[in-house]
Amino acid sequence: MKNPQCDERRSPLLLEKEPRNAFLSVAQGEILMDLKTTLQNDMKSAMKSQEPTKVGCLRMLIAEIKKREIDKRSPLDNAEIQKVIATLIKQRGESVIAFEKGGRADLADKEKAEIEVLKVYLPQQLSQAEVEALVVAAIKESGASGPNDIGKVMKAALAKADGRADGKLVNEIARAKLTPSA
C-alpha cells in the first residue's frame, strides 16, 4: 500500500517537469525566454563548442544568481538578474584596473574577455547624450538647484534609465549640471 502523502499525483514539486518562468512573455508575436533560461542554454552551447572562457564566465554568473536566490528565498526576475550582471561587470572592470597597475596584462585580458561575455546579457546602454537628456529632465522634475540635490536627481534619472545607464556617468553629468560655473 502506497503512502498518499508521497503519491506523485499529489506532490506539486514532482509534477513540475518544466522550469518556472520558462517563457516570460509574448511580445510582437515573438516568444521571449527568461534570462536565466537563456544563460543556461548559452552555457550548454558554449560547452558543446568548447569555449572555456564563456563556459567559466557563465558558470560563475549562474552560481551568483543561485546564491542570490538562496539569500532572497525566491527566484530572481530579469531585472534583478541584470543587476547581478551589472555588478559582476563592475567588479571585472575594477579588477582590470588593478591587474594593469600590477603589471599583469594576462589577467587583465582574461577579465576583459569576461566583461565582453557578460555585456551580451545586458540591455543596450544609453549614449552620453541620452543620459544627459535624462539628467536634465530629472533636474527639472525634482526642482534641484545645487550640488546638495544630487541625490534627488540621481534617484529620478536612474529610475528612468531602468538599468541602461551607468550610475557613475549619471552622477558625473548631474554634478556638472548642478555645480555653478565660476
N, C-alpha and C positions, 0 to 999 in steps of 0.2 A: 504494500500500500504506500502510495506516494504522499509526501507531506504537502498539503495545499499551499503552505507559505513559500515553498521552494518551486512551485509549479511555474514553468516557463511562460505559460499563458497569463499569469498574474503579475509577473515581475516587469515593471516598465523598463528597468535597466537592461534586462536581457532581450526585450523586444526591440530596443533601439539598435538597429543594424547600421543605419547611416549616421554620419556625424551631424550634430546640431548645426544649424545655420549653414548648411552646405551651399545654399543659394540665397544670397542676400535680398535681391530684388530684381524685378524685371523693368528695365528702362529702355525705351525706344525699341522694343521688340528683341532686345538682346539680354541674355541671362548673364548676370554678373556674379562671379563666385566670391565667396567670403575670402578676405585677405589671408586668413590663417590657412585655409584650404589651398589657396594659390601658392603660398610659401611651401607647404608640404609637397605639392605636386612638382614645384620647381626643384626642390631638393632631390626628389626621386629622379627627375630627368637629368640633373647635374651629376648624380651618382652614375647613371647609365652612360653619360657622355664623358665620364671620368674628368671632371673639373674640380680638383681638390680645393682650390680657393673658394669657389662658390659653395661647395658642399660644407666646408668648415664654417663659413660665414652664416649660411642658412641654419645649420645645426645650432650655432651659438644663438642666433636670433629666436629660433623656435624654443630653445631651452629658457631663454629670458622671458619669453611670452608665457610659458608654462609656469615659471617661477612667480610672475606677477599675478597669474590667475589663481595660484595657490594662496598667495598673500591676500588677494581680494576675495577669495572663496566664491568666485563666479567667473564665467568666461568673459574675456575682453571683447569689446566691439571693435570695428575697424578704426575708429578714431583713436581709441586707446592703443591699438597696435601700432598705428602711425606715430604716436607719441613715443612709444618704445623704440621704434626705428630711428626717429629723430634724435633721441637720447644717445643711442649707440653710434650714430654718425658723428655727433658732437664729441663723444669720448674718443672715437678714432681720430678726429681732427686734432684734438689735444695731444694724442699720442704721437701723431706725425710730427708736430712741432717739437715735442720732447726728444724724439728719436733723431731729428735733424740737428738739434742742438748738441746731442750726444755723439754725433758723427756716425750714426747707424742708418745709413741710407737704405740698406737691405730691409730692415724692419719698417722703415718709413714707407717704402714702396709696397710692402705687404699690407700695411694699414690703408694706404691709398686705394689699393685694389679692392679691399673690403668695403670702403666707402662707396666705390662705384657700384658694387653689387647691391648694397643697401639702398642707394638712391633710386633704383628702379622701382621700389615699392612705395615711394612717397609720391604724393600728387605734385604736379608741375609747380615749381616755386614762382612766386610773383617777381616781376622785374623791379629794379630800384625805383623806376618812375611810378609803377603801380603802388608800391609800398608808400612812396612819398604822398601820392594822392590819398591813400587810406589814412595816413597820419594827419594830413591837412583836414580831412573830413572829421576825424576823431577830435582834433583840436577845436573845431567849430562846434561839434556836438557837446563836448564836455565843458566848453567855455573856459578852457585853460588859458592862463595869461602869463605864466612864468615857469621857470625850471622846477618850482615846487609842485607843479601839477602834472609832472611826467607820468606818475603812477596812473592817473585817470586816463591819460592819453594812451598809454601802453595797453591798459585793460580793454579800452574800446577798439583800438586798432587791431590787437591780436585776436579779439573775438570776431571781427570782420574778416580777418585774413584766414581764419579757420585752418591753422596749421600750415599754410602755404607761404609764410614769411618767417624769416629768422628773427628771433626776439632781439638779438644784438643789433641788427640792422634797423629795426623799428626804433629801438632806444636811441641809436646814433642820430637818426633823422629827427625824432621828436626833440632831442636835446638841441639839435641845431636850429630847429624852428622856434623853440621856446626861449632860447638864450638870446637876450637882446644884443645886437651887434653894436660895437662901440665906434 
